[in-house]
């Protein structure tokens, strides 16, 4: 711990990010003062990691700091604070989060709605599903990512349909969200995504298929493990290893020398 804390004020940003990432994992009472100090760091990523750590601590005393982080100028920090507050599932936060959902736009609006869903406001789920079809691609991606983590059955159709989005980044988010959702009924849609023209979509679809633990997808994943694009092979290896295919370690060893 002393080794880590000695680096929270390192002049190099990447060292501070690493230190605060470690502190966020520890998230114990003894590191809370340092995490609160991190909210004043010039680095956006340091502040975001500090917020994540304060959220993981679960301590009531950190509520003020998390609420203050909602006013941070960086969207990434505000999103981290919304995620942390949503996990508290504290009904006293409902008014604050409702106000955020009404005043913010784009991804922040979506994450505020997700926090409200976690507080039991299921009507906010419909708003998130609507956001998954808006013209702005970043908003669609945020909505899909949130729907994958919330795992509410009504949103499964939206996630499957988004695999056909004209934007490849959105399709990739949809593939990842379906894997995180973990519903075996999404396997057919993800198998189709293995044929996507975009390698990122194919790779994420392969990894997500492994998360679904559906045995009959093994042949398709082995086929993806021979894809000419290394990024796709990486996703296929992950999917195969999740399915218990030990021979996929040989492909992983080859990719490790890339």
C-alpha positions as CSV (number, residue, x, y, z in Angstrom):
1,X,0.0,0.0,0.0
2,X,2.8,2.4,0.8
3,X,4.4,1.7,-2.6
4,X,1.1,2.6,-4.3
5,X,0.3,5.7,-2.2
6,X,3.8,7.1,-2.8
7,X,2.9,7.5,-6.5
8,X,-0.5,9.3,-6.3
9,X,1.3,12.6,-6.9
10,X,3.8,11.4,-9.5
11,X,4.4,14.0,-12.2
12,X,3.7,11.4,-14.9
13,X,0.0,11.1,-15.6
14,X,0.1,7.4,-16.5
15,X,1.7,6.5,-13.2
16,X,-1.0,8.4,-11.2
17,X,-3.6,6.6,-13.3
18,X,-2.1,3.3,-12.4
19,X,-1.9,4.3,-8.7
20,X,-5.5,5.4,-8.5
21,X,-6.6,2.3,-10.5
22,X,-5.0,0.2,-7.7
23,X,-6.6,2.3,-5.0
24,X,-10.0,2.0,-6.6
25,X,-9.6,-1.8,-6.5
26,X,-8.7,-1.7,-2.8
27,X,-11.5,0.8,-2.0
28,X,-11.0,0.3,1.8
29,X,-11.7,2.9,4.4
30,X,-7.9,3.6,4.7
31,X,-7.6,4.8,1.1
32,X,-10.8,6.9,1.0
33,X,-9.0,10.2,1.9
34,X,-6.6,9.6,-1.0
35,X,-9.5,8.8,-3.4
36,X,-11.1,12.1,-2.4
37,X,-7.9,13.9,-3.1
38,X,-7.9,12.3,-6.5
39,X,-11.1,14.2,-7.4
40,X,-8.9,17.3,-7.6
41,X,-6.3,15.8,-9.9
42,X,-5.7,17.5,-13.3
43,X,-6.1,14.1,-15.1
44,X,-9.6,13.1,-16.2
45,X,-8.8,9.4,-15.9
46,X,-7.4,9.9,-12.4
47,X,-10.6,11.6,-11.3
48,X,-12.7,8.9,-12.9
49,X,-10.7,6.1,-11.2
50,X,-11.1,8.0,-7.9
51,X,-14.8,8.2,-8.3
52,X,-15.0,4.4,-9.1
53,X,-13.0,3.7,-5.9
54,X,-15.3,5.9,-3.8
55,X,-18.3,4.1,-5.2
56,X,-16.8,0.7,-4.5
57,X,-16.1,1.6,-0.9
58,X,-19.9,1.7,-0.2
59,X,-19.3,4.1,2.7
60,X,-22.0,6.7,3.5
61,X,-19.3,9.2,4.2
62,X,-18.3,9.2,0.5
63,X,-21.8,10.3,-0.7
64,X,-20.9,14.0,-0.6
65,X,-17.8,13.5,-2.7
66,X,-19.7,11.4,-5.3
67,X,-22.4,14.0,-5.5
68,X,-19.8,16.7,-6.0
69,X,-18.3,14.7,-8.8
70,X,-21.6,15.1,-10.7
71,X,-20.5,18.7,-11.4
72,X,-17.1,17.7,-12.8
73,X,-16.4,19.3,-16.3
74,X,-15.4,16.0,-17.8
75,X,-18.3,13.7,-18.9
76,X,-16.3,10.6,-18.1
77,X,-16.1,11.6,-14.4
78,X,-19.8,12.5,-14.2
79,X,-20.7,9.1,-15.8
80,X,-18.5,7.3,-13.2
81,X,-20.3,9.2,-10.5
82,X,-23.7,8.3,-11.9
83,X,-22.7,4.6,-12.0
84,X,-21.5,4.8,-8.4
85,X,-24.6,6.5,-7.1
86,X,-26.9,4.1,-9.0
87,X,-25.2,1.2,-7.3
88,X,-26.0,2.7,-3.9
89,X,-29.7,2.1,-4.6
90,X,-30.5,4.8,-2.2
91,X,-34.0,6.2,-2.7
92,X,-33.0,9.6,-1.3
93,X,-30.9,10.1,-4.5
94,X,-33.9,9.8,-6.8
95,X,-34.7,13.5,-7.0
96,X,-31.0,14.4,-7.7
97,X,-30.7,11.7,-10.4
98,X,-34.1,12.7,-12.0
99,X,-32.8,16.2,-12.2
100,X,-29.7,15.0,-13.9
101,X,-31.6,12.9,-16.4
102,X,-33.7,16.0,-17.3
103,X,-30.9,18.5,-17.6
104,X,-28.2,16.4,-19.4
105,X,-28.1,15.1,-22.9
106,X,-26.3,12.3,-24.8
107,X,-24.4,9.6,-22.9
108,X,-24.8,11.4,-19.5
109,X,-28.5,11.5,-19.9
110,X,-28.5,7.7,-20.6
111,X,-26.4,6.9,-17.5
112,X,-28.6,9.0,-15.3
113,X,-31.6,7.0,-16.6
114,X,-29.7,3.8,-15.8
115,X,-29.1,4.9,-12.3
116,X,-32.9,5.6,-11.9
117,X,-33.6,2.1,-13.2
118,X,-31.4,0.7,-10.5
119,X,-33.4,2.7,-8.0
120,X,-36.5,0.9,-9.2
121,X,-37.8,3.5,-11.7
122,X,-38.5,0.9,-14.5
123,X,-40.2,3.5,-16.7
124,X,-36.7,5.0,-17.3
125,X,-35.9,1.7,-19.1
126,X,-38.2,2.7,-22.0
127,X,-36.3,6.0,-22.3
128,X,-33.0,4.1,-22.5
129,X,-34.4,1.8,-25.2
130,X,-35.6,4.8,-27.2
131,X,-32.1,6.4,-26.8
132,X,-30.7,3.3,-28.5
133,X,-32.4,4.4,-31.7
134,X,-31.5,8.1,-31.7
135,X,-29.5,9.7,-34.6
136,X,-26.4,10.3,-32.4
137,X,-24.1,7.2,-32.6
138,X,-22.4,8.0,-29.2
139,X,-25.8,8.1,-27.5
140,X,-26.8,4.8,-29.1
141,X,-23.6,3.2,-28.0
142,X,-24.1,4.4,-24.4
143,X,-27.7,3.1,-24.4
144,X,-26.6,-0.3,-25.7
145,X,-23.8,-0.6,-23.1
146,X,-26.2,0.3,-20.3
147,X,-28.9,-2.2,-21.5
148,X,-26.4,-5.0,-21.6
149,X,-25.5,-4.4,-17.9
150,X,-29.0,-3.8,-16.7
151,X,-30.1,-7.2,-18.2
152,X,-33.8,-6.4,-18.4
153,X,-35.5,-8.9,-20.8
154,X,-37.6,-6.3,-22.7
155,X,-34.4,-4.7,-24.0
156,X,-33.1,-7.9,-25.6
157,X,-34.9,-7.1,-28.9
158,X,-33.3,-3.7,-29.1
159,X,-29.8,-5.2,-28.6
160,X,-30.4,-7.8,-31.3
161,X,-31.7,-5.3,-33.8
162,X,-28.7,-3.0,-33.2
163,X,-26.4,-5.7,-34.7
164,X,-27.7,-4.4,-38.0
165,X,-26.9,-0.7,-37.3
166,X,-25.2,1.1,-40.2
167,X,-22.4,2.3,-37.8
168,X,-19.8,-0.5,-37.2
169,X,-19.0,1.0,-33.8
170,X,-22.6,0.7,-32.7
171,X,-22.7,-2.9,-34.0
172,X,-19.7,-3.7,-31.9
173,X,-21.3,-2.2,-28.8
174,X,-24.4,-4.2,-29.5
175,X,-22.4,-7.4,-29.8
176,X,-20.6,-6.7,-26.5
177,X,-23.8,-5.8,-24.7
178,X,-25.4,-9.1,-25.8
179,X,-22.4,-11.0,-24.3
180,X,-22.7,-9.1,-21.1
181,X,-26.5,-9.6,-21.0
182,X,-25.8,-13.4,-21.1
183,X,-29.0,-14.6,-22.6
184,X,-28.5,-17.8,-24.7
185,X,-31.3,-16.7,-27.0
186,X,-29.0,-14.1,-28.5
187,X,-26.6,-16.7,-29.9
188,X,-28.2,-16.8,-33.4
189,X,-27.9,-13.0,-33.8
190,X,-24.2,-13.1,-32.6
191,X,-23.5,-16.0,-35.0
192,X,-24.7,-13.8,-37.8
193,X,-22.4,-11.0,-36.5
194,X,-19.4,-13.3,-37.0
195,X,-19.9,-12.6,-40.7
196,X,-19.8,-8.8,-40.3
197,X,-17.6,-6.9,-42.7
198,X,-16.0,-5.1,-39.7
199,X,-13.3,-7.0,-37.9
200,X,-14.0,-5.3,-34.5
201,X,-17.6,-6.5,-34.7
202,X,-16.6,-10.0,-35.6
203,X,-14.0,-10.2,-32.7
204,X,-16.4,-8.9,-30.1
205,X,-19.2,-11.1,-31.3
206,X,-16.9,-14.1,-31.0
207,X,-16.0,-13.2,-27.4
208,X,-19.6,-12.6,-26.6
209,X,-20.6,-16.0,-27.9
210,X,-18.2,-17.6,-25.4
211,X,-19.9,-15.6,-22.6
212,X,-23.3,-17.3,-23.6
213,X,-21.7,-20.7,-23.0
214,X,-23.6,-22.3,-25.9
215,X,-21.8,-25.5,-26.9
216,X,-23.0,-25.6,-30.5
217,X,-21.1,-22.4,-31.4
218,X,-17.7,-24.1,-31.0
219,X,-17.2,-24.9,-34.8
220,X,-18.0,-21.3,-35.7
221,X,-15.6,-20.0,-33.1
222,X,-12.8,-22.3,-34.4
223,X,-13.5,-20.9,-37.8
224,X,-13.2,-17.3,-36.4
225,X,-9.9,-18.4,-34.8
226,X,-8.5,-18.7,-38.3
227,X,-9.7,-15.2,-39.4
228,X,-7.0,-13.3,-41.3
229,X,-7.4,-10.4,-38.9
230,X,-5.6,-10.9,-35.6
231,X,-8.2,-8.8,-33.7
232,X,-10.9,-11.3,-34.7
233,X,-8.7,-14.3,-33.6
234,X,-8.3,-12.7,-30.2
235,X,-12.0,-12.6,-29.7
236,X,-12.4,-16.1,-30.9
237,X,-9.8,-17.4,-28.5
238,X,-11.6,-15.7,-25.6
239,X,-14.9,-17.3,-26.7
240,X,-13.3,-20.7,-27.0
241,X,-11.6,-20.5,-23.7
242,X,-14.8,-19.5,-22.0
243,X,-16.4,-22.7,-23.5
244,X,-13.6,-24.8,-22.0
245,X,-11.7,-25.4,-25.3
246,X,-8.1,-25.9,-23.9
247,X,-6.6,-26.2,-27.4
248,X,-7.4,-22.5,-27.9
249,X,-4.4,-21.8,-25.7
250,X,-2.2,-22.7,-28.6
251,X,-3.8,-20.0,-30.7
252,X,-3.5,-17.6,-27.8
253,X,0.3,-18.4,-27.5
254,X,0.7,-17.6,-31.2
255,X,-1.1,-14.3,-30.8
256,X,1.0,-13.4,-27.7
257,X,4.0,-13.3,-30.0
258,X,2.2,-10.9,-32.5
